[in-house]
Amino acid sequence: MIYMFCADGLEEVEALATLDVIRRAGLPVTTVGVCGKTAEGPHKIKFFTDITLDEFKNIADKTDAVILPGGGVGTQTLYENETVCEAVKKTAADGGLVCAICAAPSILGRLRLLQGKTAVCYPGFEKYLYGANVSAERVVTDGNFITAAGMGCAVRFGLAIVAALLGEEKAAQIAASIML
């Protein structure tokens, strides 16, 4: 299963565009509300999640991937949540895909998961990518980590996740179907 953690303050488009691309590919992704059943971004757009964090805690499914949308406030809320950080660390340790966009790659850096990896983030958050080789690319895949620079990269971020899980051909099909 794929889990996208959504907290108040998340960048709405980063969550929705990524989720849309992944679901178009037919991948099973569940959105997890860290602050309840909804998450509200800075532009007052409410995002209704599939399950709450408490419900997530009771799931024993294997986690194939975790996705962390960015947004300054949302990223900080995710980082301060022990359940989210443990899920990220466990997924990384198990070889699952760990994906973060915008400010959220800083979580991976602060958890010391990016040592020797190439990564990208929203400008200004590079100082938190401890041990990473910071890239100027907009979307970077390095092993089981995918990072992206920000909202304008959300569709390509979603496509990188699809490519990692289903292959480049499927990602190209999705890209063509959305006129990218």
FENTAHU-V318267 format. One record per residue. N is the residue number from 1. PHI is phi in whole degrees, 0 to 359 (NA if undefined). OMEGA is omega in radians with two decimals (none if undefined). Layout:
# FENTAHU-V318267
{{N & PHI & OMEGA} {N & PHI & OMEGA}}
This chain:
# FENTAHU-V318267
{{1 & NA & 3.08} {2 & 252 & 3.12} {3 & 238 & 3.03} {4 & 250 & -3.14} {5 & 271 & -3.05} {6 & 237 & -3.14} {7 & 237 & 3.04} {8 & 307 & -3.12} {9 & 94 & 3.12} {10 & 293 & 3.04} {11 & 282 & -2.97} {12 & 304 & -3.08} {13 & 294 & 3.12} {14 & 299 & 3.11} {15 & 286 & -3.02} {16 & 291 & -3.12} {17 & 294 & 3.12} {18 & 298 & 3.14} {19 & 300 & -3.13} {20 & 300 & -3.12} {21 & 299 & -3.11} {22 & 294 & 3.13} {23 & 290 & 3.04} {24 & 301 & 3.13} {25 & 282 & 3.12} {26 & 84 & 3.14} {27 & 278 & 3.12} {28 & 281 & 3.12} {29 & 233 & 3.14} {30 & 244 & 3.07} {31 & 273 & -3.07} {32 & 242 & 3.11} {33 & 278 & -3.10} {34 & 287 & -3.09} {35 & 253 & -3.08} {36 & 131 & -3.07} {37 & 279 & 3.11} {38 & 230 & 2.99} {39 & 226 & -3.12} {40 & 242 & -3.14} {41 & 274 & -3.10} {42 & 293 & 3.13} {43 & 261 & 3.06} {44 & 64 & 3.02} {45 & 264 & -3.13} {46 & 270 & -3.12} {47 & 244 & 3.13} {48 & 270 & -3.06} {49 & 264 & -3.14} {50 & 287 & -3.13} {51 & 219 & 3.06} {52 & 267 & 3.10} {53 & 298 & 3.10} {54 & 298 & 3.09} {55 & 294 & 3.11} {56 & 301 & -3.11} {57 & 300 & -3.11} {58 & 266 & -3.13} {59 & 264 & -3.12} {60 & 253 & -3.13} {61 & 299 & 3.00} {62 & 291 & 3.12} {63 & 265 & 3.12} {64 & 278 & -3.11} {65 & 201 & 2.96} {66 & 236 & -3.13} {67 & 232 & 3.14} {68 & 240 & 3.02} {69 & 291 & -3.13} {70 & 268 & -2.96} {71 & 103 & -3.04} {72 & 304 & -3.11} {73 & 292 & 3.13} {74 & 298 & 3.12} {75 & 298 & 3.14} {76 & 297 & 3.12} {77 & 297 & 3.10} {78 & 298 & -3.10} {79 & 296 & -3.11} {80 & 280 & -3.10} {81 & 264 & -3.09} {82 & 299 & -3.13} {83 & 296 & 3.12} {84 & 297 & -3.11} {85 & 297 & 3.10} {86 & 294 & 3.11} {87 & 296 & 3.12} {88 & 295 & -3.11} {89 & 296 & 3.14} {90 & 294 & 3.12} {91 & 299 & 3.12} {92 & 298 & -3.12} {93 & 296 & -3.14} {94 & 277 & 3.14} {95 & 84 & 3.09} {96 & 286 & -3.12} {97 & 280 & 3.13} {98 & 241 & -2.99} {99 & 235 & -3.13} {100 & 212 & -3.08} {101 & 230 & 3.03} {102 & 70 & 3.10} {103 & 280 & -3.03} {104 & 297 & 3.04} {105 & 303 & 3.09} {106 & 297 & 3.07} {107 & 297 & -3.14} {108 & 298 & 3.10} {109 & 294 & -3.12} {110 & 292 & 3.05} {111 & 275 & 3.12} {112 & 62 & -3.14} {113 & 264 & -3.04} {114 & 257 & 3.14} {115 & 306 & 3.11} {116 & 76 & 3.13} {117 & 268 & 2.99} {118 & 267 & -3.07} {119 & 211 & 3.10} {120 & 220 & 3.11} {121 & 205 & 3.06} {122 & 295 & -3.13} {123 & 308 & -3.13} {124 & 106 & 3.13} {125 & 260 & -3.12} {126 & 303 & -3.10} {127 & 298 & 3.12} {128 & 264 & -3.11} {129 & 273 & -3.03} {130 & 309 & 3.07} {131 & 81 & -3.11} {132 & 272 & 2.93} {133 & 270 & -3.05} {134 & 282 & -3.07} {135 & 258 & 3.02} {136 & 267 & 3.09} {137 & 295 & 3.13} {138 & 272 & 3.09} {139 & 224 & -3.09} {140 & 230 & 2.99} {141 & 246 & 3.08} {142 & 224 & -3.08} {143 & 63 & -3.13} {144 & 263 & 3.09} {145 & 243 & 3.03} {146 & 234 & 3.10} {147 & 233 & 3.14} {148 & 216 & -2.99} {149 & 282 & -3.11} {150 & 171 & -3.01} {151 & 308 & -3.12} {152 & 295 & -3.12} {153 & 254 & -2.98} {154 & 299 & 3.14} {155 & 294 & 3.12} {156 & 294 & 3.04} {157 & 299 & 3.09} {158 & 301 & 3.13} {159 & 294 & 3.08} {160 & 295 & 3.09} {161 & 294 & 3.10} {162 & 300 & -3.14} {163 & 300 & -3.12} {164 & 294 & -3.06} {165 & 265 & -3.06} {166 & 236 & 3.12} {167 & 104 & -3.10} {168 & 298 & -3.11} {169 & 298 & 3.12} {170 & 295 & 3.11} {171 & 298 & 3.12} {172 & 294 & 3.08} {173 & 299 & 3.14} {174 & 295 & 3.13} {175 & 301 & 3.12} {176 & 295 & -3.09} {177 & 292 & 3.13} {178 & 255 & 3.05} {179 & 67 & 3.12} {180 & 275 & none}}
